[in-house]
Amino acid sequence: MVKMEKTQIFKCPVEKAFAFITDMNNLVQWETNMSDVEVLTPGEFGVGSKFSGKAKVMGMRMKWTAEVTGWEPNKRYAEKIATGSSVINVQLLFEPVEEGTKLTMAREMQMGGLLNLLSPFMINTVRKQSDESFENLKNILEAD
């Protein structure tokens, strides 16, 4: 299992950051490796909601599905992503700070199949994509 964590401060209110990040229609705007995101369950988005999409990692296109596993508005969001035999658990913690919002993203990745063999190489790729995505997110959230 690979664990990764990233924290960043955004100069915007927690409510704005949480609303933007947890709206899956916005995912392709800031996550550099995501495309074709679709919400699969009708109704209000929250625990149990499912969505899917495609990601590009190390030149490979992967289809994935995700389910929301944690939802505390303006505080915590969690999801479980499955792609093939791999599972990624993601938790986002939102904290108000003097500058705006402190966002901490924690990932636990259990790679299966070919991805397990490539996991030492994937760590650097995922870190780089995460840094780029957070920079995109910063630009969007602080644009006003």
CYANA upper distance limits for C-alpha pairs under 8 A (distance plus 0.5 A):
  1 MET  CA    108 GLU  CA      7.16
  1 MET  CA    109 MET  CA      6.08
  1 MET  CA    110 GLN  CA      5.25
  1 MET  CA    111 MET  CA      7.53
  2 VAL  CA    107 ARG  CA      8.44
  2 VAL  CA    108 GLU  CA      6.18
  2 VAL  CA    109 MET  CA      5.53
  2 VAL  CA    110 GLN  CA      7.07
  2 VAL  CA    123 ILE  CA      8.39
  3 LYS  CA    106 ALA  CA      7.87
  3 LYS  CA    107 ARG  CA      6.10
  3 LYS  CA    108 GLU  CA      5.04
  3 LYS  CA    109 MET  CA      6.83
  4 MET  CA    106 ALA  CA      6.28
  4 MET  CA    107 ARG  CA      5.63
  4 MET  CA    108 GLU  CA      7.09
  5 GLU  CA    104 THR  CA      7.54
  5 GLU  CA    105 MET  CA      6.04
  5 GLU  CA    106 ALA  CA      4.85
  5 GLU  CA    107 ARG  CA      6.76
  6 LYS  CA    104 THR  CA      6.15
  6 LYS  CA    105 MET  CA      5.74
  6 LYS  CA    106 ALA  CA      7.11
  7 THR  CA    102 LYS  CA      7.48
  7 THR  CA    103 LEU  CA      6.04
  7 THR  CA    104 THR  CA      4.72
  7 THR  CA    105 MET  CA      6.81
  8 GLN  CA    102 LYS  CA      6.28
  8 GLN  CA    103 LEU  CA      5.95
  8 GLN  CA    104 THR  CA      7.13
  8 GLN  CA    134 PHE  CA      8.25
  9 ILE  CA     99 GLU  CA      7.76
  9 ILE  CA    100 GLY  CA      7.47
  9 ILE  CA    101 THR  CA      6.05
  9 ILE  CA    102 LYS  CA      4.93
  9 ILE  CA    103 LEU  CA      6.75
 10 PHE  CA     99 GLU  CA      7.75
 10 PHE  CA    100 GLY  CA      6.30
 10 PHE  CA    101 THR  CA      5.62
 10 PHE  CA    102 LYS  CA      6.89
 10 PHE  CA    103 LEU  CA      8.09
 10 PHE  CA    138 LYS  CA      6.53
 10 PHE  CA    141 LEU  CA      7.60
 10 PHE  CA    142 GLU  CA      7.47
 11 LYS  CA     99 GLU  CA      6.08
 11 LYS  CA    100 GLY  CA      5.07
 11 LYS  CA    101 THR  CA      6.92
 11 LYS  CA    141 LEU  CA      7.95
 11 LYS  CA    142 GLU  CA      6.32
 12 CYS  CA     16 LYS  CA      7.15
 12 CYS  CA     17 ALA  CA      7.34
 12 CYS  CA     99 GLU  CA      8.14
 12 CYS  CA    100 GLY  CA      5.23
 12 CYS  CA    101 THR  CA      6.60
 12 CYS  CA    141 LEU  CA      6.97
 12 CYS  CA    142 GLU  CA      6.75
 13 PRO  CA     17 ALA  CA      7.01
 13 PRO  CA     96 PRO  CA      7.77
 13 PRO  CA    100 GLY  CA      5.66
 13 PRO  CA    101 THR  CA      6.42
 14 VAL  CA     18 PHE  CA      6.48
 14 VAL  CA     74 ASN  CA      6.42
 14 VAL  CA     94 PHE  CA      7.06
 14 VAL  CA     95 GLU  CA      7.37
 14 VAL  CA     96 PRO  CA      6.40
 14 VAL  CA    100 GLY  CA      7.24
 14 VAL  CA    101 THR  CA      5.65
 15 GLU  CA     19 ALA  CA      6.53
 15 GLU  CA     74 ASN  CA      6.06
 16 LYS  CA     20 PHE  CA      6.62
 16 LYS  CA    141 LEU  CA      8.15
 17 ALA  CA     21 ILE  CA      6.52
 17 ALA  CA    101 THR  CA      7.80
 17 ALA  CA    141 LEU  CA      7.24
 18 PHE  CA     22 THR  CA      6.43
 18 PHE  CA     73 PRO  CA      7.68
 18 PHE  CA     74 ASN  CA      5.89
 18 PHE  CA     75 LYS  CA      8.34
 18 PHE  CA     94 PHE  CA      7.73
 19 ALA  CA     23 ASP  CA      6.71
 19 ALA  CA     74 ASN  CA      8.34
 20 PHE  CA     26 ASN  CA      7.19
 21 ILE  CA     26 ASN  CA      7.43
 21 ILE  CA     27 LEU  CA      7.57
 22 THR  CA     77 TYR  CA      8.11
 23 ASP  CA     27 LEU  CA      7.68
 24 MET  CA     37 VAL  CA      7.47
 24 MET  CA     38 GLU  CA      8.04
 24 MET  CA     39 VAL  CA      7.63
 25 ASN  CA     37 VAL  CA      7.47
 25 ASN  CA     38 GLU  CA      8.08
 26 ASN  CA     30 TRP  CA      7.58
 27 LEU  CA     31 GLU  CA      6.23
 27 LEU  CA     34 MET  CA      7.64
 27 LEU  CA     37 VAL  CA      7.81
 28 VAL  CA     32 THR  CA      7.49
 28 VAL  CA     33 ASN  CA      8.36
 28 VAL  CA     34 MET  CA      5.87
 28 VAL  CA     35 SER  CA      6.09
 28 VAL  CA     36 ASP  CA      8.14
 28 VAL  CA     37 VAL  CA      7.69
 29 GLN  CA    136 ASN  CA      8.31
 30 TRP  CA    133 SER  CA      5.88
 30 TRP  CA    134 PHE  CA      7.89
 30 TRP  CA    136 ASN  CA      5.61
 30 TRP  CA    137 LEU  CA      5.79
 30 TRP  CA    140 ILE  CA      8.38
 31 GLU  CA    129 GLN  CA      8.35
 31 GLU  CA    130 SER  CA      8.25
 31 GLU  CA    132 GLU  CA      8.43
 31 GLU  CA    133 SER  CA      5.28
 31 GLU  CA    134 PHE  CA      8.36
 31 GLU  CA    136 ASN  CA      8.10
 31 GLU  CA    137 LEU  CA      8.48
 32 THR  CA    129 GLN  CA      6.90
 32 THR  CA    132 GLU  CA      7.27
 32 THR  CA    133 SER  CA      5.97
 33 ASN  CA     55 ALA  CA      5.75
 33 ASN  CA     56 LYS  CA      5.63
 33 ASN  CA     57 VAL  CA      7.42
 33 ASN  CA    129 GLN  CA      7.55
 34 MET  CA     53 GLY  CA      7.64
 34 MET  CA     54 LYS  CA      6.34
 34 MET  CA     55 ALA  CA      5.04
 34 MET  CA     56 LYS  CA      7.23
 35 SER  CA     53 GLY  CA      6.59
 35 SER  CA     54 LYS  CA      5.70
 35 SER  CA     55 ALA  CA      6.67
 36 ASP  CA     52 SER  CA      8.40
 36 ASP  CA     53 GLY  CA      5.48
 36 ASP  CA     54 LYS  CA      6.40
 37 VAL  CA     51 PHE  CA      7.56
 37 VAL  CA     52 SER  CA      6.08
 37 VAL  CA     53 GLY  CA      4.66
 37 VAL  CA     54 LYS  CA      7.45
 38 GLU  CA     51 PHE  CA      5.98
 38 GLU  CA     52 SER  CA      5.86
 38 GLU  CA     53 GLY  CA      6.67
 39 VAL  CA     49 SER  CA      8.33
 39 VAL  CA     50 LYS  CA      6.70
 39 VAL  CA     51 PHE  CA      4.65
 39 VAL  CA     52 SER  CA      7.04
 40 LEU  CA     49 SER  CA      8.00
 40 LEU  CA     50 LYS  CA      5.88
 40 LEU  CA     51 PHE  CA      5.41
 40 LEU  CA     52 SER  CA      7.59
 41 THR  CA     49 SER  CA      6.17
 41 THR  CA     50 LYS  CA      6.13
 41 THR  CA     51 PHE  CA      7.70
 45 PHE  CA     49 SER  CA      6.26
 46 GLY  CA     68 VAL  CA      6.77
 46 GLY  CA     70 GLY  CA      8.12
 46 GLY  CA     71 TRP  CA      6.38
 47 VAL  CA     67 GLU  CA      8.08
 47 VAL  CA     68 VAL  CA      5.33
 47 VAL  CA     69 THR  CA      5.70
 47 VAL  CA     70 GLY  CA      6.20
 47 VAL  CA     71 TRP  CA      6.37
 48 GLY  CA     67 GLU  CA      6.42
 48 GLY  CA     68 VAL  CA      5.82
 48 GLY  CA     69 THR  CA      6.89
 49 SER  CA     67 GLU  CA      6.12
 49 SER  CA     68 VAL  CA      5.93
 50 LYS  CA     65 THR  CA      7.67
 50 LYS  CA     66 ALA  CA      6.04
 50 LYS  CA     67 GLU  CA      4.90
 50 LYS  CA     68 VAL  CA      6.99
 51 PHE  CA     65 THR  CA      6.30
 51 PHE  CA     66 ALA  CA      5.85
 51 PHE  CA     67 GLU  CA      7.06
 52 SER  CA     63 LYS  CA      8.00
 52 SER  CA     64 TRP  CA      6.09
 52 SER  CA     65 THR  CA      4.68
 52 SER  CA     66 ALA  CA      6.48
 53 GLY  CA     63 LYS  CA      6.38
 53 GLY  CA     64 TRP  CA      6.10
 53 GLY  CA     65 THR  CA      7.11
 54 LYS  CA     61 ARG  CA      7.16
 54 LYS  CA     62 MET  CA      5.99
 54 LYS  CA     63 LYS  CA      4.95
 54 LYS  CA     64 TRP  CA      6.47
 55 ALA  CA     61 ARG  CA      6.17
 55 ALA  CA     62 MET  CA      5.75
 55 ALA  CA     63 LYS  CA      6.97
 55 ALA  CA     64 TRP  CA      7.93
 56 LYS  CA     60 MET  CA      5.84
 56 LYS  CA     61 ARG  CA      5.00
 56 LYS  CA     62 MET  CA      6.72
 57 VAL  CA     61 ARG  CA      7.13
 57 VAL  CA     62 MET  CA      8.12
 57 VAL  CA    122 MET  CA      8.21
 57 VAL  CA    125 THR  CA      7.83
 57 VAL  CA    126 VAL  CA      8.12
 58 MET  CA    122 MET  CA      7.58
 58 MET  CA    125 THR  CA      7.32
 62 MET  CA     83 THR  CA      7.35
 63 LYS  CA     83 THR  CA      6.65
 64 TRP  CA     81 ILE  CA      7.11
 64 TRP  CA     82 ALA  CA      6.07
 64 TRP  CA     83 THR  CA      5.03
 64 TRP  CA     84 GLY  CA      8.16
 65 THR  CA     81 ILE  CA      6.19
 65 THR  CA     82 ALA  CA      5.95
 65 THR  CA     83 THR  CA      7.20
 66 ALA  CA     79 GLU  CA      6.93
 66 ALA  CA     80 LYS  CA      5.89
 66 ALA  CA     81 ILE  CA      4.69
 66 ALA  CA     82 ALA  CA      6.70
 67 GLU  CA     79 GLU  CA      5.95
 67 GLU  CA     80 LYS  CA      5.89
 67 GLU  CA     81 ILE  CA      7.16
 68 VAL  CA     77 TYR  CA      8.14
 68 VAL  CA     78 ALA  CA      6.39
 68 VAL  CA     79 GLU  CA      4.82
 68 VAL  CA     80 LYS  CA      7.06
 69 THR  CA     77 TYR  CA      8.19
 69 THR  CA     78 ALA  CA      5.74
 69 THR  CA     79 GLU  CA      5.47
 69 THR  CA     80 LYS  CA      7.11
 70 GLY  CA     76 ARG  CA      7.31
 70 GLY  CA     77 TYR  CA      5.60
 70 GLY  CA     78 ALA  CA      4.90
 70 GLY  CA     79 GLU  CA      7.14
 70 GLY  CA     91 GLN  CA      8.46
 71 TRP  CA     76 ARG  CA      6.28
 71 TRP  CA     77 TYR  CA      5.27
 71 TRP  CA     78 ALA  CA      7.11
 72 GLU  CA     76 ARG  CA      5.39
 72 GLU  CA     77 TYR  CA      6.87
 73 PRO  CA     77 TYR  CA      8.18
 74 ASN  CA     94 PHE  CA      6.67
 74 ASN  CA     95 GLU  CA      8.42
 75 LYS  CA     93 LEU  CA      6.31
 75 LYS  CA     94 PHE  CA      5.21
 75 LYS  CA     95 GLU  CA      6.97
 76 ARG  CA     91 GLN  CA      7.73
 76 ARG  CA     92 LEU  CA      6.15
 76 ARG  CA     93 LEU  CA      5.21
 76 ARG  CA     94 PHE  CA      6.52
 77 TYR  CA     91 GLN  CA      6.34
 77 TYR  CA     92 LEU  CA      5.63
 77 TYR  CA     93 LEU  CA      7.21
 78 ALA  CA     89 ASN  CA      7.88
 78 ALA  CA     90 VAL  CA      5.99
 78 ALA  CA     91 GLN  CA      4.75
 78 ALA  CA     92 LEU  CA      6.63
 79 GLU  CA     89 ASN  CA      6.40
 79 GLU  CA     90 VAL  CA      5.83
 79 GLU  CA     91 GLN  CA      7.12
 80 LYS  CA     87 VAL  CA      7.44
 80 LYS  CA     88 ILE  CA      6.29
 80 LYS  CA     89 ASN  CA      5.07
 80 LYS  CA     90 VAL  CA      6.90
 81 ILE  CA     87 VAL  CA      6.12
 81 ILE  CA     88 ILE  CA      5.50
 81 ILE  CA     89 ASN  CA      6.78
 81 ILE  CA     90 VAL  CA      8.37
 82 ALA  CA     86 SER  CA      6.31
 82 ALA  CA     87 VAL  CA      5.12
 82 ALA  CA     88 ILE  CA      6.98
 83 THR  CA     87 VAL  CA      7.02
 84 GLY  CA    112 GLY  CA      8.16
 85 SER  CA    111 MET  CA      7.48
 85 SER  CA    112 GLY  CA      5.30
 85 SER  CA    113 GLY  CA      6.90
 86 SER  CA    109 MET  CA      7.93
 86 SER  CA    110 GLN  CA      6.10
 86 SER  CA    111 MET  CA      4.94
 86 SER  CA    112 GLY  CA      5.27
 86 SER  CA    113 GLY  CA      8.20
 86 SER  CA    115 LEU  CA      8.07
 87 VAL  CA    109 MET  CA      6.48
 87 VAL  CA    110 GLN  CA      5.73
 87 VAL  CA    111 MET  CA      7.02
 88 ILE  CA    107 ARG  CA      7.19
 88 ILE  CA    108 GLU  CA      6.12
 88 ILE  CA    109 MET  CA      4.89
 88 ILE  CA    110 GLN  CA      6.71
 89 ASN  CA    107 ARG  CA      6.13
 89 ASN  CA    108 GLU  CA      5.67
 89 ASN  CA    109 MET  CA      7.00
 90 VAL  CA    105 MET  CA      7.48
 90 VAL  CA    106 ALA  CA      6.23
 90 VAL  CA    107 ARG  CA      5.09
 90 VAL  CA    108 GLU  CA      7.14
 91 GLN  CA    105 MET  CA      6.21
 91 GLN  CA    106 ALA  CA      5.73
 91 GLN  CA    107 ARG  CA      7.07
 92 LEU  CA    103 LEU  CA      7.23
 92 LEU  CA    104 THR  CA      6.12
 92 LEU  CA    105 MET  CA      5.08
 92 LEU  CA    106 ALA  CA      7.05
 93 LEU  CA    102 LYS  CA      8.45
 93 LEU  CA    103 LEU  CA      6.15
 93 LEU  CA    104 THR  CA      5.62
 93 LEU  CA    105 MET  CA      7.06
 94 PHE  CA    101 THR  CA      7.06
 94 PHE  CA    102 LYS  CA      6.37
 94 PHE  CA    103 LEU  CA      5.38
 94 PHE  CA    104 THR  CA      7.28
 95 GLU  CA    101 THR  CA      6.15
 95 GLU  CA    102 LYS  CA      5.50
 95 GLU  CA    103 LEU  CA      6.98
 96 PRO  CA    100 GLY  CA      6.40
 96 PRO  CA    101 THR  CA      5.29
 96 PRO  CA    102 LYS  CA      6.70
 97 VAL  CA    101 THR  CA      6.09
 97 VAL  CA    102 LYS  CA      6.80
110 GLN  CA    116 ASN  CA      8.39
111 MET  CA    115 LEU  CA      6.04
111 MET  CA    116 ASN  CA      5.11
111 MET  CA    119 SER  CA      7.47
112 GLY  CA    116 ASN  CA      5.35
113 GLY  CA    117 LEU  CA      7.62
114 LEU  CA    118 LEU  CA      6.96
115 LEU  CA    119 SER  CA      6.31
118 LEU  CA    122 MET  CA      6.55
119 SER  CA    123 ILE  CA      6.71
120 PRO  CA    124 ASN  CA      8.25
121 PHE  CA    125 THR  CA      7.37
122 MET  CA    126 VAL  CA      6.39
123 ILE  CA    127 ARG  CA      6.61
124 ASN  CA    128 LYS  CA      6.61
125 THR  CA    129 GLN  CA      6.65
126 VAL  CA    130 SER  CA      6.44
127 ARG  CA    131 ASP  CA      6.67
128 LYS  CA    132 GLU  CA      6.77
129 GLN  CA    133 SER  CA      6.48
130 SER  CA    134 PHE  CA      6.58
131 ASP  CA    135 GLU  CA      6.75
132 GLU  CA    136 ASN  CA      6.77
133 SER  CA    137 LEU  CA      6.60
134 PHE  CA    138 LYS  CA      6.50
135 GLU  CA    139 ASN  CA      6.74
136 ASN  CA    140 ILE  CA      6.78
137 LEU  CA    141 LEU  CA      6.48
138 LYS  CA    142 GLU  CA      6.37
139 ASN  CA    143 ALA  CA      6.37
